[in-house]
């Protein structure tokens, strides 16, 4: 990874404090604009309701950005000092969800703290990024055995989130882990091999004959990229075969009924138009009705009549598509693309390895949510319950996203100050 290791020093850090915090129009401007726009869209989705969440969305955003600005003034290279307490608190909070958590919509994911429903799994994502950044900066992945440490650390929070059940959030852990491992120096071939069991399970369920090509291909990749070639070849082929055999059992007993419906119905939601496919069908129709220019903010018929349940949360992009049209939707997507480009810039110029990995992990966390949520809303992916950053209503998610931006701003400030000093 590209870091400015020769430029680490106390003089530059002091200079960074003297120069203060400058406004980054992409890093701060895009999330703030998305939050303001989302408040209007949330108000539009609840025009016919006897409650309103739009002002709470803005309040959560204001609190979150305030916390982000405070964190932007703190050096993120000291995260190693708090990574283990953060990790411990994360596990305790996730265990508390199982013991005293609040249930809603068929899942137990929240804890009631002073009258507020807090979702620990959202904070667990950021905690996972912090702990992985600290570990991978100290122990880079140079041998297959080096993968044990990050996998063992990520497994407990991932498992506790998965059994809530929260399939969508649990997928974020996997995406963050793979991206951070790659940024830490793991070869791309190893990334493919780590992903291969998931692909094997999909191929086994959809096109079993494809395994005749896929498994030998993974065996060849193991032989060409891993040490102890014969052992690696045998282990990879055995793992692929095991996943192909146990996929039916995992499908029947590892997922809830509604999770199986979500994973299947996006291929043909018309099979259950009034049940599991209802959200997808109405979402696509609503987005299509917006046309090129949209119906105008607060003027969407589908949004006003509340054809899409819980539209202010996971399906907020459908309200965006209807009321701002194709152009508004593309503009938001371009905004997210600019944001991830800026995060990659910051990570590439970070002062230390831990800061670089932190920013990359946050970028992976945010962009995975963006892609999965938008694909879900337009019918190109299953309904997973992943909120759209800064746009879907949710206090915990808003706070985590704003705090993440503040941490990235801290990394950008330090690297900018050091370049000026040198």
HELIX and SHEET records of a PDB file:
HELIX    1   1 UNK A    5  UNK A    7  5                                   3    
HELIX    2   2 UNK A   10  UNK A   19  1                                  10    
HELIX    3   3 UNK A   29  UNK A   45  1                                  17    
HELIX    4   4 UNK A   54  UNK A   71  1                                  18    
HELIX    5   5 UNK A   76  UNK A   81  5                                   6    
HELIX    6   6 UNK A   83  UNK A  100  1                                  18    
HELIX    7   7 UNK A  120  UNK A  138  1                                  19    
HELIX    8   8 UNK A  144  UNK A  146  5                                   3    
HELIX    9   9 UNK A  147  UNK A  162  1                                  16    
HELIX   10  10 UNK A  167  UNK A  183  1                                  17    
HELIX   11  11 UNK A  188  UNK A  206  1                                  19    
HELIX   12  12 UNK A  208  UNK A  210  5                                   3    
HELIX   13  13 UNK A  211  UNK A  225  1                                  15    
HELIX   14  14 UNK A  229  UNK A  253  1                                  25    
HELIX   15  15 UNK A  257  UNK A  265  1                                   9    
HELIX   16  16 UNK A  269  UNK A  272  5                                   4    
HELIX   17  17 UNK A  278  UNK A  289  1                                  12    
HELIX   18  18 UNK A  301  UNK A  304  1                                   4    
HELIX   19  19 UNK A  316  UNK A  348  1                                  33    
HELIX   20  20 UNK A  353  UNK A  377  1                                  25    
HELIX   21  21 UNK A  395  UNK A  421  1                                  27    
SHEET    1   A 3 UNK A 102  UNK A 104  0                                        
SHEET    2   A 3 UNK A 107  UNK A 113 -1                                        
SHEET    3   A 3 UNK A 116  UNK A 118 -1                                        
END                                                                             
